[in-house]
Amino acid sequence: MSLLRNVVSGLRSLFRREQVDRDLDEELRAYMEMAEDGKMNQGMSRKDAMRAVRLEQGHLEGAKEVVRSAAWESLVETFLQDLRYGLRVLRKNPGFTTAAILAIALGVGINVGIFSVLNGAMLRLLAIPRAEQIVSVDQVFHGQFQRDTHGETSMFSYAEYLDYRDHNEVFSGLLAYEPFIEATLAGGKLQRLLGTAATCNYFEVLNEHPAHGRGFVSSDCAAPGENAVVVISDGLWQGTFEGDPSLVGKRILLNRAAFTVIGITRPGFTGTEPFPSAFWAPLTMQKALDSGRDYLTSDNVSWLAMLGRMRPGVTMEQVRADLGVIAGRTDQLYPGRTTSLALSIGTFFNRADERELLIPVASVIFGAFGLVLLIACANVANLLLARASVRHKEMALRLSIGAGRGRLVRQLLTESLLLSLTGGALGSVLAFGSFASITRFVVSHLPHQFSTLRVNVAPDFRVLAYGLTLTVFTGVMFGLIPALKSSRLDLNTALKEDSPYSDDGKKSGLLRSGWWERRSPGA
């Protein structure tokens, strides 16, 4: 209750200042009158009692300041004073303010834009219902053994997938899929497509339901090569097939094999990879799509990615422990092999091999653009140091009338944070407004296999938090050293610099005197 009373009292002091001051005057006056009465009871006259109380308690205004400074709202009031003063100072120096804000906007804007791309690629959850329940499962092999790879080493064989699917106790559903299947769509103009071969629980586990037609059912995967059905993306339907409402039930040719279209996904769903999928076929049709090897019957080949949906209440530690038992049992079939599992929440670029490629590249890019921000901070710090030489008289006067060095540093840091927040906000807005188009432009000029890359660079709470943190850090970084330097002054020297008795004053006086003497008639 005492905390609540302090908060309420502080808010009242902030928003009803005049009334609070009157109440404080009355309380202090009553206290001093009581003290005077006590002195008079001891035998003093009223005049002597008043004098004694004033000597003991000090001036009334001083006592009021002591009372105010003990409350938390005094910090808020001081900050608001610093804020108002900082705004006035920056408004009176538009050239300096504009140059500093633009430098910060450039540095912060570029870094926020780069982070938004990384966030969309590695941190943002998949655009599916309850994506926080989706877990990507990878395996990392240790030891000496033979392993075939068709895709990425961390992937699974079909037999391994079935073992994990049938014997785990932590997933409500576990799916597998082969990404990045290249297929040629025949009929009219030939078109190269990128698609996915998936287990028939793919749409069920992802909780995705086609907007037209249906998804896969168990019978679609009953026997290898016998159910040539396909679900196509809304983009392929709207683009190549011009939104034909009768397409569901018709056949299309993929790699010279006829597939019956059974569904069309909702707009915006492009699969679980950063490269959008144009179609999804049952995993049992793998050989028809890829006329080479039959991977379904190969128990020791890496070719399938796995995603599972955790049961309610299950933790990642429980998932790791449960799947680790299955991995250990599988390792017994391959002497010399030990498997550890890498788990991550479902995002784009969530597989271990993908992150091993992306993280070093992202680190280099962040380092390069971090240098841009560092240069911007150095330039603004130099501008602040240059201004400090102009404001030394102001700082000296404030120190001479009682302002502490910490108070001056806080005021100067407030001005720096104003510059930083304004520049950071401007840079972030420019990044949010332009980076999507810049990303599309860059991606369109990548090699063909990467030209369909899709990354959501729209800001979310992580991007906003990163931008705010970077902005505040930038303000402190370029403002702290100039603030410390500006507040470290020799008062005698600083106050005398512009006086008529300083060296500069003497020189100017002598010059003026000499000039006047040369012009005077008696010279």
N, C-alpha and C positions, 0 to 999 in steps of 0.2 A: 504493500500500500504506500510506503514511503517513496518508492520509485515512481509510482503513478502520481503522487502529490507533487514530486519534483518536476515531472514532465508537464503537468497541468500548470503549475506555478510558472515554469519557464515559458510556456506558450502564452500565458496571460501577460507576462512581462514583455514579450515580443510584440504582441498585437494590441496591448492596451497600456502603452508606455506611460502616458500622462497620468492615468489613474493610479498605476503602480508607483510612480514617483511621488504622487500626493500621499498615498498610504505610507510610503517609506519615510517621507518628511514627518508625518504625524507620529510614527513609531519612534523615530530618533529623537524628536522633540520631547515626546513624553518620557523617554528614557533619560534624557539629560535633565529634565525637570525633576524626575525622581532622584537623580544623583545630587542635584542642587539641594533638594529638601533634606537629603541625608547629611550633607555638609552643614546646613543651617541647624539641624538638630544637634550637631556637634558643637554649636556655639558660634559658627561663622555668620557674618552678615550676608545678606543676599548678594551684594556686589562681590564680596570675597569668594562666596560659594560659586557664583557663576564663573569667576575668573579661574578658580581652581579646577572646576569641571572642564572648562575649555582647554586648560593646560594638559589635563590628563587624557581627555578624549580626542582632542584635536578639533579641527574645523568641521562643521556639519557636512559640507560638500565632500571633504575628504573621507569622512565616515561613510557617506553614501557610495562613493566609488569603491571602497573596500568591500561593502556588502554586495554591490553589483558584480565585482570581479570574482566573488566566490561561487557564483551560480554558473551553470553550463550555458545559459543563454547569452552570457557575455562573450563567449567564443563566437557564437553565431553573429552577434552584433558587430564584433570586431571584423569578422570575415566579410560581412555585408559592407562595412565601411571601406575595407581594402578593395572590395569589388567595385564599389562606386568610384573610388579614387582612381583605380586602375583604368576603368573605362574612360574617365575624363582625360587621363594622361595619354592614352592611346588615341583618343579622338583628336587631341591637339597635335598629334604627330602622324598625319595620314600617310606620308611617304614611307616612313619607317614601318608603320603598321602594315601597310599593303605589301611591302617587300618581304617582311617576316612571315606573314600569313601565306603568301604564295609559295615561299620556299618550303614551309611545313606541309602545305597541301600537296605539293609534289611528292615529297618523301613519304608521308603517311598514306596518300592515295594509292601509290604504286604498291606499297606493302600490303595494304588492306585488299587490293584487287588480287594479288598473288595468293594471299591466304584464302580468299573466297573460292578460288579455283581448287586449291588443296582441300578445302573443306568440302566442296562438292564431290571431289574424287575419293577422299579417304574417310571423311568424318560424318557426312550426311547419311542418314539411314535411307534404305531403299524406299522408293515411293510406292509402298504397299501397305495394306491395313496392318496395324500392330507390328510394325517392322522391328520394334525393340525386342520381340520374342524370337527373331530369326538369328540363327547362329551359323556361321561359316565354319566348316570342319576341314582342316588340312592335316596331312601327315608328313612328318619329317623322319627320314630313314637314317639309321646309323648302322655301321658295320660293313662287312664285305659280303656282297651278294649281287646277283644279276637282276636287273629290273628294266623292263621296256618302258618307253615313254612316248605317248602320243598326245602332246599338249604340254603339261607341266608336271614335274616330278612329284609335287605334293598332291596330285590327284589320285583317285581310287580306281580300281578295276570294278567291273560289274559284280563279280562274286563278292568282293569286299563290301560293296554297297549293300548287297542283299543281307550280308551278315550283320552289318550295323543296323539296317532297317528292322530286321526281324528280332534282334536280341537286345536292343537298347530299352531302357525304362525311363528315359528323361524327355523324349520327344513325343509330341502328339502326332508328328509326321516327319518323315525324312525323305527328301527328294534328291535325285541326281540328274545331271545333265551334261551333255557335251556342248561347249560353247563354240562359236566362231566356225560353224559349218558353212562352207562356200557352196552355193548352188546356183545353177543357171535356170532362170525362169523362161520357158519357151512359150510360144504362142504370140504371134506378132513380132515385135522387136525383142531380141534376146536381152535379158537383164540379169546382171550379177547381183545375187542377194547374199546376205549374211544371216544365218539362222541358227536354231538350237534343236538338238535331239534330246528329249526329256522323258523322264519316267512319267507314267500316267497319273501320278498324284501331284504333278508339278503345280497346276493351278489350284488344286485343293489345299496344299500346304501353304502356298503363298496367299491364300484367301482372295484370289483373283477370279473374277467371273467374266467370261467374254460378254461384250455388249450385244453381240448377235450370235445366234447358234449356241453351241455348247463347248465345254472343254473336253479333256480326255476322260474316259471311263476305263475301268479295269479290262474290259473286253478288247479295248484298242491295243493292249499290250499282251494279249493272251499268247500269241505265238510269233516268233521272229519272221518278219517279212510278209505277214498276212493281212495287216490292217493299214493300208496306205491312206491315212487321214492326216489333215494338217489344220492348224489354227494360224491365221495370218494376222499381222498387225493392222491397226487402224490406218497407219500411214501408208502401207502398201495397198490397202483397199481403196482409200481415198485417192491415191496417186495413180497407180498403175491400172486399177480396175474402175476408176472414176466413180467410186461409191455405188457400184451395181448392187441393188437391193436383193437380187436373185442369185448372188454369187454362192451363198451357202448351199451346199448340196452339189455344186458343180465341181468339175475336175480341173486341176492345173498340172502342168508338167514341170517337175523339179528334177534336174539331172536325168532327163529322159524317162523318169518314172512318173506315172499318173497318181496324183494324190487328190482325195476328195476333201474339199473345204468344209469343215464342220463348225467353225467358229471364227469370229473376228473380235479381237481384243478391244477393250475400252480405249478411248483416246488418251494418250499420255503413257500408257504402259508399253515399255519396250524391252522388258526382261530384267535380268539381274546383273547385267554386264554393262560397262561404260560404252560399249559399242552396241547400238540398238539391234535387236533381232527383228527380222522381217517376217519370220515364220517359226512355228514350233511343230515338230513332228515327234511321234512316239520313238522312244529309244530303240525299240525293237525294229525300226526301219533304218537303223544305222547303215547297214550294208547297201541298201538301195540308194542312200544319199552319198555314200562313200564306197565306190566300187572296188576298193582295194581290200584290205584285211577285215575279217570279221572280229571285232573287238569284244563282242558279247561273250564269246567262248574263251577269251584269253584271260586267265586268272591272275597274271603277273604283269599287267600293263597299266600305266597311269594314263587315264583319259577322261575321267568323270569328276566334276566338281560336286560337292555335297552341301546342301543347306537343310537345316532342321529347325522346326518350330518348338521351342521349349514348352513343356507343360506348365500351367500356372503354379507358382511357388518354387520352381526349380531354379537353382543357382548355377553359375558357370562352373564352380568347383565341383558340384554334383555331376554336371555334364562331363567334365574332364575325367572324373573318377570312373564313371560308368562306362564311357567309351574306351578308357584305358584298359579295362578288363578285356574288352573285345579285341583291342589291338594286340594285347599280349597273347591272346589265344591264337590270333592269326600269325604272329611271329613264330610260333612253334612249327608252322608248316614250312618255314624258310630258315634253315639253320644259318646262324651268323647275322641275322637281321634283328634289329631292335627299332621299334617305331614309337615316336612320341607325337602327340597331337597338338596342333596349333588351332586355337579357337578364337573367333572374333565375332562381334556383332555384325550383322549383315549390312555391308555398305558396298559401294563400287570399289574396285581394287582391294578386295578384302583377302585375297589369297596370298600366302607367304611369298610365292615367287613373284607375284605382281608388286608387292610392297618392296621386295629387295631391289627391284628395278626403279620404282618410283621414288623411294625415300632419298637415295643419293642425289638424284636429279633435283628433287625439291630442295634439298639442303644447299646445293650449289646456287639455285635460283634465289633462295632466301638470303644467302650470304651476299650475293651480288647486289640485290636491291636493298639489303640492310646497309650496305656501304652508301647507297644513294641517300638514305635517311640520315646516316651519320654525317655526310657532307652537308646536308641541309641544316642539321643541328649546329654544326661548326660555323656555318655562315650566319645563322641567327645569333649564336653566342657572340660572334665578332660584332654584329650590329649592336647588341646589348652593351658590350664593353665600350663601344664608341659612344653610345648614349650616356654611359656612366660618367665619362669625362665631362659631359655637359651638365649632368645633374649633381655633380659633387657638392656644389654650394647648397642645393636643396637638402641633400643627405646630411651635410654638416649642421645645418640649422635644425633639422629634426632631432639629431643626436644632442645638440646643445640645449634644447628645451626639455630633454628628459626621455626621449624615445630610446628604447633599448636596441641593441644590435639585432637581437632576435626578431624584434618587431619590424625592423627595416627589411630583414631578409624575408620575412613572411609577406610583406607588402610587395617586394620585388618578385617573389615567386608567384604571387597571385597574378601579377601582370604577365609573367611568362606563361602561366597556365591559361590565361585568357587568350593569348596569342595562339597557344598550342591547340586549345579546344576549338577555336574558330577555324584555324587552318586544318585541323584534323576532320572537323565536320565537313568543310568544303571539299577536302580531298576524298573523303568517304563517299559523299554524294556524287562526285564526278566518277569515282570508281564504280559505284553501283549503276550509274546511268550509262556508262560507256563500255564496261568490261565485257558484258554479254556480246555486244556487237564485235568487239575486238577478238574475243574468243572464237566467235564464228568465222571471222576473217582468217585467223591463224589456222584453225582446223581445216578450212577449205583449201589451204595451200600445203597441207601435209600430204605424204604419200597416200595412194588410194586406200590401202588397208587401214589407215587411221582417219580417213576423211569423214567417217560417220560418227566420230567420237562425240558423245553428248555428256556435258557436265553442267549441273545446275549451279550457277554462280549467284543465285539470288541470296540476299543477306538473310541470316537467321541469327539466333541469340549468340551463337559462337562467334560469328563474324562481328557482330556489334560489340560483344565483350572484348574481342581482340582489338578492334579499332579504338575503343575507349581506353583500354589498358596501354596501348601503344601511344596514344595521344598524351595521356597523363605522364607516362614515362619520358616522352620526348620533351614535354614542358619542363619537367624537373631537370632533365639531362642538360638542356642548353641554358637553363635559367639559374642553376645553382651557383656555378662559378662566378658569373657576373654579379649575382646578388651578394655573395660573400665578399667579393672584391670591392663592391660599391659601399658596403657597410663598414669596411675597415679604413677609417680615415683619421688623419691627424687634425683635430678640430682647430687648433691654433693656426696651422698652416692653411687649412681650407678656408677658414673665415677671413683670413687676412689677404688671400690671393687677390681679391677684387677691391681691396681698400686702397685709399690714396697713398698709404704708407708702405705698400708692398713694392717689391722691385719693379713689377710691371707698372704700378701706379707712378712710381718715381720717374721711370723712364718716360712714360707718356706725359707726366707733368713737366719734365725738363724740355721735352720736345715742344710742348705747347708754349712753355715760357720762352724758349729760344725763338720760336716762330713769331711770337708776339713782339719780343724785343727787337727782332730784325725789322718788323713792320712799323714799330713806333717811331715818332718823329725824332725823339732824343737819342735814338740808337746810333 
